[in-house]
Amino acid sequence: MNVASIPEIQAHLSDYVKKTRKGPVVVTRNGKPVAVLLAVTDQEEVDRLVLAHSSKFQAIVRKSRRQIKKTGGIPHDEFWKQVEAETKAAVGNGKPRRQRPKSPASETEQTR
């Protein structure tokens, strides 16, 4: 892991971005860590990182988990029926259609 001060990062940003391929670069101010530079491979990874550090999103996840624990949630197929119904309604309003991801079971069956 590399450690660099803000002035070092400012002066040599492209070098430190290259160093992220080998691992995170910890950015310091007055000797104390204040940020981390990370290499990312695609937009999906960026989205995951942003959501993982979003307090609003984490609050939604916690609330959803409590609700599922309390009510048992809804079956997988019922969830997707509701998503498809909402998607059809949205498509009728000119909104783009969402793709349904494969269920873990169907992915397992395809790899066999």
C-alpha positions as CSV (number, residue, x, y, z in Angstrom):
1,M,0.0,0.0,0.0
2,N,1.3,3.4,-0.9
3,V,0.9,6.5,1.2
4,A,1.2,10.1,-0.2
5,S,0.5,13.6,1.0
6,I,-1.9,15.9,-0.8
7,P,0.9,18.0,-2.3
8,E,2.6,14.8,-3.6
9,I,-0.7,13.7,-5.1
10,Q,-1.3,17.1,-6.7
11,A,2.2,17.2,-8.2
12,H,2.2,13.6,-9.5
13,L,-1.4,12.5,-9.9
14,S,-1.0,10.4,-13.0
15,D,1.9,8.5,-11.3
16,Y,-0.3,7.7,-8.3
17,V,-3.2,6.7,-10.4
18,K,-0.9,4.2,-12.1
19,K,0.2,3.0,-8.6
20,T,-3.4,2.1,-7.8
21,R,-3.1,-0.9,-10.2
22,K,-0.9,-2.5,-7.5
23,G,-3.1,-1.5,-4.6
24,P,-4.8,1.4,-2.8
25,V,-3.0,4.7,-2.3
26,V,-3.7,6.4,1.0
27,V,-3.8,10.2,0.8
28,T,-2.7,12.1,3.9
29,R,-3.0,15.6,5.2
30,N,-0.6,16.6,8.0
31,G,0.4,12.9,8.3
32,K,-3.2,11.7,8.8
33,P,-5.2,9.6,6.3
34,V,-8.0,11.6,4.6
35,A,-8.7,9.7,1.4
36,V,-7.9,6.6,-0.6
37,L,-7.3,6.3,-4.3
38,L,-8.5,3.0,-5.8
39,A,-8.3,1.5,-9.2
40,V,-11.6,0.5,-10.8
41,T,-12.2,-1.8,-13.7
42,D,-15.6,-0.7,-14.9
43,Q,-18.7,1.4,-14.2
44,E,-20.4,-1.4,-12.2
45,E,-17.5,-1.3,-9.7
46,V,-17.7,2.5,-9.4
47,D,-21.5,2.1,-8.7
48,R,-20.9,-0.5,-6.0
49,L,-18.2,1.7,-4.3
50,V,-20.4,4.8,-4.4
51,L,-23.5,2.9,-3.0
52,A,-21.4,1.2,-0.3
53,H,-20.4,4.6,1.0
54,S,-23.8,6.3,0.5
55,S,-25.5,6.8,3.9
56,K,-28.9,7.3,2.2
57,F,-28.6,4.0,0.3
58,Q,-27.3,2.1,3.4
59,A,-30.4,3.5,5.4
60,I,-32.7,2.1,2.7
61,V,-30.9,-1.3,2.8
62,R,-31.2,-1.5,6.7
63,K,-34.9,-0.5,6.5
64,S,-35.5,-3.1,3.8
65,R,-33.7,-5.9,5.8
66,R,-35.8,-5.1,8.9
67,Q,-39.0,-5.2,6.9
68,I,-38.0,-8.5,5.3
69,K,-37.0,-10.0,8.6
70,K,-40.4,-8.9,10.1
71,T,-42.7,-9.9,7.2
72,G,-40.7,-12.6,5.5
73,G,-40.6,-10.6,2.3
74,I,-42.1,-11.8,-1.0
75,P,-41.2,-14.8,-3.1
76,H,-38.6,-14.2,-5.9
77,D,-41.1,-14.8,-8.7
78,E,-43.7,-12.4,-7.2
79,F,-41.0,-9.7,-6.9
80,W,-40.2,-10.0,-10.6
81,K,-43.9,-10.1,-11.6
82,Q,-44.3,-6.7,-9.8
83,V,-41.1,-5.3,-11.5
84,E,-42.4,-6.4,-14.9
85,A,-45.8,-4.9,-14.3
86,E,-44.2,-1.6,-13.3
87,T,-41.9,-1.8,-16.3
88,K,-44.8,-2.3,-18.7
89,A,-46.6,0.6,-17.2
90,A,-43.4,2.8,-17.4
91,V,-42.8,1.7,-21.1
92,G,-46.3,2.9,-21.8
93,N,-45.2,6.3,-20.5
94,G,-42.2,6.4,-22.7
95,K,-39.7,5.4,-20.0
96,P,-36.8,3.0,-20.8
97,R,-37.4,-0.7,-20.0
98,R,-35.2,-2.3,-17.3
99,Q,-33.6,-5.7,-17.9
100,R,-34.5,-8.5,-15.5
101,P,-31.3,-10.1,-14.1
102,K,-31.0,-13.8,-14.1
103,S,-31.8,-15.5,-10.8
104,P,-28.9,-17.3,-9.0
105,A,-30.7,-20.6,-9.8
106,S,-30.8,-20.0,-13.5
107,E,-27.1,-19.0,-13.5
108,T,-26.2,-22.2,-11.7
109,E,-28.2,-24.3,-14.2
110,Q,-26.4,-22.6,-17.1
111,T,-22.9,-23.4,-15.8
112,R,-23.7,-27.1,-15.4
